[in-house]
Amino acid sequence: MFYDKVRTRLTIQEHQSIFSNVTELLKLNRKILEAFEKRQKQDKFFIVNFGDVLKTELRDLDPYLKYCGNHVLAIQTLSSKLKADPVFEHNVKVFFFKKCFFFVCVFLNKKKTITQVICEKPEFRALNGLDLSSFLLEPMQRMTRYPLLIRTILHHTPKEHPDQPVLLDALNLAEEW
């Protein structure tokens, strides 16, 4: 519903400028999640080695490069459109927040009001103040988190663990991006 309300107010070029290749990122992240879920099933819930999964999946981060390279244009286009089209601005503010709230409720697997969710889970208060441009920044931030995550895992992985060298390879890949 949100996407349709917003999309109908955008030209094809505006839509492409703002959302770039976000569907590619979604597919890539689903692929990474599926790889970890497969490993989790193989290892009977507790994953012992996953450096190879990271190493394999981090080789194909080209969609992130494309997305990050387009980010300035995305924010400029979004800003211009918000100023020029009050209906678009309204749709983004109202429907985007409702969609975020819907995903939070799905995450919690509960039917709740916005107030109930915020009171029950204070970490979701931040959603109330975020706008679309904040969410467009998330994929860029994810790129910087991979090396941090892998370094943390390495810190807690014994030197003699068989995953150590593979994690180091994965860290090198993540830092190249």
N, C-alpha and C positions, 0 to 999 in steps of 0.2 A: 504494500500500500504506500509506504513512504517513498520508495523508489519511483513508483509510477507517478506520484504527485509531483515529485521533483523533476523527473525525466521529461515530462510533458512541457515543462517550462524552459527547457534547454534546447538549443540547437545541437545538431550532431557534433559540430566542432567544439561547442562549450562543454558538452558531455564528455567528449574525448579528452579535452584539456583538463577538466576537473578530476575525472575518475580514472584517466589514463588506462593502464593495464591492470586495474585492481582485480579483475576476474582471473588473470594469470597468477597473481599473488595468492588468491584464494585457492586455486588448483594446486599450486606449489606447496602451500601450507597444509592442505589436506593430504597431499602425498607424503609429506614429512610425518604428519600425525599417523597416517596409516602404517608407515614403516615402523614407527615406535610401537603402535598397537600390535602389529604382527610379532615384533620381537618380544613384547610383553607376554603374548600368548605362548610363544615358543619357550620362554624362560619360566613359564608357570607363575605369572604375575610379577615377580621381582626381577627386574632387568639387571643382569650382571655385567654384560658388555654391550655398550651401545656406541662406542667411538666409531665403529665401522659404519653405523647408520648415519651418524653426523657427517662423517667424511664423504660418504656417497651423496647425501642430500645437499651438502654445502657446495658441491661442484657445480650445481645448476642454479645459481642465484642471479642469472642475467635479468630475469624480470624485475628484481629489486633495483638493479642499475638503471633500467629504463624508467621505473617509477620515480626513483630519486632524482634522476635527471630532468624529470618533468614537474617536479614539485613546485618550483617557483612560479611557473606558468599556471599550475593548478590553483594556487592561492590567489594569484592576480586575477584569474578568470572568475573564481568564486567571489572574490571581493567586489569586482565590477558588477557582476550579476546581482549580488545582494543589494547593492546601491541602486541599480537601475530597475529592478523588478520587485516591488513590494509583495506581490503574491508569492513569488519564489522565496523571498526572505521569510514570509510567514510559514510557508510549507516546510522549509528547512527547519525553522525553530520548533514548530509544533510537532510535525510528523517525525522529525529525526529524533527528538527526545522520546516520543512515544515508542519508536522502534527500538531505541536503546533500552528503554524500560522493559519492553517485551522480551528482549534477549536476556536481560537480568532475571526476569521471572522464569524463563525457560531454564536458565542456568540453575536457579534455585529449585526448579521443578515445583513451583507453587503458584497458586492464584492469589495475588496480593495487590494491594493498592500501592501507589508510589510511596506514600508516607510510611506504610508498614515495612516496605523493603528497606527504605532509608533508615528507619529506626532499628530494624533487625540487623542490617548489614551496613554499618557506617561507611565502609570502604566504597559503597556505591553512591555516596553523596556527591562524589566528584562528577558523576554523569550529569547531574543537574546543571553544572556550570560549563560543561563542554559544548562546543559547537562543532559543526562539520569540519572546519579547518583543523581542529585538534585531532580528530579522527583520521584525517588525511595525513597527518604527521606520523601516526603509529607505525606504518611500514618502515619508514626511515629510522625510527628509533629501534625497531627490531634488529636491524642490521648491526647496530652498535652493541646490542645486547648479546649477540652470539659469542663474540670473543670473551666477554665478561662471564657468561655462563660457563663456557668451556674452561676458562681459567679457574673458576670456583670448583668445578668438578675435578680438575687436575689436582688442585690443592688438597682435596679430600680423597684422592685415589692413591693408594700406596705405590711407591716407585716400582715395586716388583709385580704389580698387577698387569696382566696381559693386555689390558685396554690402554695402559699408559702411552705407549708409542703411537697408537692409532689416534688417541685423543690429541696428542701433540700435532699430528698431521692435520687433524680437523681444525685445531686452533690456527695453524698456519694458513689453511684455506680461508677461514673466517676473517683473519686479519688482512688477507689480500684484497678482500672486497672493500 
